[in-house]
């Protein structure tokens, strides 16, 4: 059974930083395409960043220059968030494809059925 567990969410003031982590248990391999999504209050879930097996990344324009996605040798997914803004508030989710060999360079979409595995989310609150 594959599980994704996020951590690192917190309440911070604008301008602060957080690092979110996503730990995968079960058969999530480094070859799987993974992404971070967020869902703000009253908003749809949106893709923030993604990473391919070869290290190619996508960063949404709303967070470009402030957020960085990475994956370490233990196949843990990270999202480094700097210069946080109130509009970054929301629940952040990590997600993974259920099959290897795919790399997307377009924005990750929550409705993409290839995102087989999802974490339970971690809350990020940014106050002004």
DRENLUMDREN-491041 format. One line per 5 residues: number of its first residue (from 1); their letters; for each residue x, y, z of N, C-alpha, C. Coordinates in steps of 0.2 Angstrom, whole numbers, plus 5000, padded with zeros to 4 digits. Example, Ala and Ser with C-alpha at 12.3 -4.5 7.8 and 13.67 -1.06 7.14 Angstrom:
REM residues 2
1 = as = 5066 4972 5039 5062 4978 5039 5066 4984 5039 ~ 5064 4989 5035 5068 4995 5036 5064 5000 5039
REM end
This chain:
REM residues 128
1 = xxxxx = 5004 4994 5000 5000 5000 5000 5004 5006 5000 ~ 5003 5011 4995 5007 5017 4995 5004 5022 4999 ~ 5008 5026 5003 5005 5031 5006 5010 5037 5006 ~ 5007 5043 5005 5011 5049 5005 5009 5053 5011 ~ 5014 5056 5015 5013 5059 5021 5017 5066 5021
6 = xxxxx = 5013 5071 5021 5016 5078 5021 5017 5080 5028 ~ 5022 5085 5029 5023 5088 5035 5027 5095 5034 ~ 5027 5099 5039 5031 5105 5039 5026 5111 5038 ~ 5020 5110 5038 5015 5116 5038 5015 5119 5044 ~ 5014 5126 5044 5014 5130 5050 5011 5137 5049
11 = xxxxx = 5010 5141 5054 5008 5148 5053 5014 5152 5054 ~ 5015 5156 5049 5020 5161 5049 5018 5168 5047 ~ 5022 5173 5048 5021 5179 5045 5023 5180 5038 ~ 5021 5185 5035 5023 5187 5028 5030 5188 5028 ~ 5033 5185 5023 5041 5186 5022 5044 5180 5025
16 = xxxxx = 5041 5176 5029 5044 5170 5032 5045 5164 5027 ~ 5048 5159 5030 5050 5153 5026 5047 5147 5029 ~ 5046 5142 5025 5044 5135 5027 5047 5130 5023 ~ 5048 5124 5025 5050 5119 5021 5045 5113 5022 ~ 5041 5111 5017 5037 5105 5017 5040 5099 5015
21 = xxxxx = 5039 5094 5018 5042 5087 5016 5036 5082 5015 ~ 5037 5078 5010 5033 5072 5009 5036 5066 5008 ~ 5034 5062 5013 5038 5055 5013 5033 5050 5010 ~ 5036 5046 5006 5032 5041 5003 5034 5034 5006 ~ 5029 5030 5007 5030 5023 5009 5027 5019 5004
26 = xxxxx = 5030 5013 5003 5027 5008 4998 5031 5009 4992 ~ 5028 5008 4986 5032 5007 4980 5031 5014 4976 ~ 5034 5019 4979 5035 5025 4975 5042 5026 4974 ~ 5044 5026 4967 5051 5026 4965 5053 5032 4963 ~ 5060 5033 4963 5062 5040 4960 5061 5041 4953
31 = xxxxx = 5058 5036 4949 5056 5037 4942 5049 5040 4942 ~ 5046 5041 4947 5039 5043 4947 5038 5051 4947 ~ 5034 5053 4943 5033 5061 4942 5029 5063 4948 ~ 5031 5068 4952 5028 5070 4958 5027 5077 4958 ~ 5022 5080 4962 5020 5087 4962 5018 5089 4969
36 = xxxxx = 5018 5096 4970 5015 5099 4975 5009 5103 4973 ~ 5003 5102 4976 4997 5106 4975 4995 5110 4981 ~ 4991 5115 4980 4988 5118 4986 4981 5120 4985 ~ 4977 5121 4990 4970 5123 4990 4969 5128 4995 ~ 4968 5134 4993 4966 5140 4997 4959 5140 4999
41 = xxxxx = 4957 5144 5004 4950 5144 5006 4946 5146 5000 ~ 4941 5142 4999 4936 5144 4994 4939 5143 4987 ~ 4945 5140 4986 4948 5140 4979 4948 5132 4977 ~ 4950 5131 4971 4951 5125 4968 4958 5123 4970 ~ 4959 5116 4970 4966 5114 4971 4970 5116 4965
46 = xxxxx = 4976 5119 4966 4980 5121 4960 4987 5118 4961 ~ 4990 5117 4955 4997 5114 4955 5002 5120 4956 ~ 5007 5118 4960 5012 5123 4962 5019 5122 4959 ~ 5021 5115 4959 5027 5113 4957 5027 5106 4956 ~ 5031 5104 4951 5032 5097 4950 5039 5095 4948
51 = xxxxx = 5041 5089 4948 5048 5086 4947 5047 5080 4944 ~ 5052 5079 4939 5052 5073 4935 5058 5069 4937 ~ 5058 5062 4935 5063 5058 4937 5070 5060 4936 ~ 5071 5064 4930 5078 5066 4929 5080 5073 4932 ~ 5075 5075 4936 5076 5082 4939 5073 5088 4936
56 = xxxxx = 5070 5087 4931 5067 5093 4927 5061 5095 4932 ~ 5061 5102 4933 5056 5104 4937 5051 5109 4934 ~ 5045 5110 4936 5040 5115 4934 5039 5119 4940 ~ 5039 5126 4940 5037 5130 4945 5031 5135 4943 ~ 5026 5135 4946 5021 5140 4944 5023 5147 4944
61 = xxxxx = 5021 5151 4940 5023 5158 4940 5021 5162 4946 ~ 5016 5160 4949 5014 5163 4956 5019 5162 4961 ~ 5023 5157 4961 5028 5156 4966 5035 5156 4963 ~ 5036 5157 4957 5043 5157 4954 5047 5162 4957 ~ 5053 5159 4959 5058 5164 4962 5057 5163 4970
66 = xxxxx = 5052 5160 4972 5051 5160 4980 5051 5153 4982 ~ 5048 5148 4978 5047 5141 4980 5052 5137 4976 ~ 5055 5132 4979 5059 5127 4975 5057 5120 4977 ~ 5056 5116 4972 5054 5109 4973 5061 5104 4972 ~ 5061 5099 4976 5067 5095 4976 5065 5088 4978
71 = xxxxx = 5069 5083 4977 5068 5076 4979 5075 5074 4981 ~ 5076 5071 4987 5082 5069 4989 5083 5061 4988 ~ 5089 5059 4990 5091 5052 4988 5087 5047 4991 ~ 5083 5049 4996 5079 5044 5000 5071 5045 4997 ~ 5071 5048 4991 5065 5049 4988 5059 5053 4992
76 = xxxxx = 5062 5057 4996 5057 5062 5000 5057 5068 4995 ~ 5051 5070 4995 5049 5076 4991 5049 5082 4995 ~ 5052 5088 4993 5052 5094 4997 5050 5100 4993 ~ 5047 5105 4997 5045 5111 4994 5048 5117 4999 ~ 5053 5120 4997 5056 5125 5000 5052 5132 4998
81 = xxxxx = 5049 5135 5003 5045 5141 5002 5048 5147 5006 ~ 5050 5152 5002 5053 5158 5005 5048 5164 5003 ~ 5049 5169 5007 5046 5175 5005 5038 5174 5005 ~ 5036 5171 5010 5029 5169 5010 5024 5175 5010 ~ 5018 5174 5007 5013 5179 5006 5007 5177 5009
86 = xxxxx = 5002 5181 5011 4996 5179 5013 4992 5174 5008 ~ 4993 5176 5002 4990 5172 4996 4992 5165 4996 ~ 4998 5164 4999 5000 5157 4999 4997 5152 5004 ~ 4992 5155 5008 4989 5151 5013 4985 5146 5010 ~ 4985 5140 5013 4981 5135 5010 4983 5128 5013
91 = xxxxx = 4980 5123 5011 4982 5116 5012 4986 5114 5007 ~ 4992 5111 5008 4997 5109 5003 4997 5101 5003 ~ 4997 5099 4997 4997 5091 4996 5002 5089 4991 ~ 5005 5084 4992 5010 5081 4988 5006 5075 4984 ~ 5008 5074 4978 5004 5069 4974 5010 5065 4969
96 = xxxxx = 5008 5059 4968 5013 5055 4963 5009 5051 4958 ~ 5012 5051 4952 5009 5046 4947 5010 5039 4950 ~ 5006 5035 4947 5006 5028 4948 5010 5024 4944 ~ 5014 5027 4939 5018 5023 4935 5024 5028 4933 ~ 5029 5024 4931 5036 5028 4930 5036 5030 4922
101 = xxxxx = 5041 5033 4921 5043 5035 4914 5039 5041 4911 ~ 5036 5045 4915 5032 5050 4912 5035 5057 4915 ~ 5036 5062 4911 5038 5068 4913 5033 5074 4910 ~ 5030 5078 4914 5026 5083 4912 5029 5090 4913 ~ 5029 5094 4908 5032 5100 4908 5027 5106 4908
106 = xxxxx = 5020 5103 4908 5015 5108 4909 5013 5108 4916 ~ 5009 5113 4918 5007 5114 4925 5003 5108 4927 ~ 5005 5105 4933 5001 5099 4936 4994 5101 4937 ~ 4990 5096 4935 4982 5098 4936 4980 5092 4941 ~ 4976 5095 4946 4973 5090 4951 4968 5085 4948
111 = xxxxx = 4965 5087 4942 4961 5082 4939 4964 5077 4934 ~ 4971 5078 4934 4975 5073 4930 4974 5066 4934 ~ 4971 5061 4931 4969 5055 4934 4976 5051 4935 ~ 4981 5053 4931 4987 5049 4932 4990 5050 4939 ~ 4988 5056 4943 4990 5057 4950 4986 5051 4954
116 = xxxxx = 4989 5046 4955 4986 5040 4958 4986 5041 4966 ~ 4992 5044 4968 4993 5044 4976 4993 5051 4978 ~ 4989 5052 4984 4989 5059 4987 4990 5058 4994 ~ 4993 5064 4997 4994 5064 5004 4988 5067 5007 ~ 4988 5068 5014 4982 5070 5017 4982 5078 5018
121 = xxxxx = 4988 5081 5016 4988 5088 5016 4991 5091 5023 ~ 4995 5097 5022 4997 5100 5028 4996 5108 5027 ~ 4993 5111 5033 4991 5117 5032 4996 5123 5033 ~ 4996 5127 5028 5001 5133 5028 4997 5139 5029 ~ 4998 5143 5034 4994 5150 5035 4999 5155 5036
126 = xxx = 4998 5160 5031 5003 5166 5031 4999 5172 5033 ~ 5001 5175 5038 4998 5181 5041 5002 5188 5039 ~ 4998 5193 5037 5001 5199 5035 5003 5203 5041
REM end
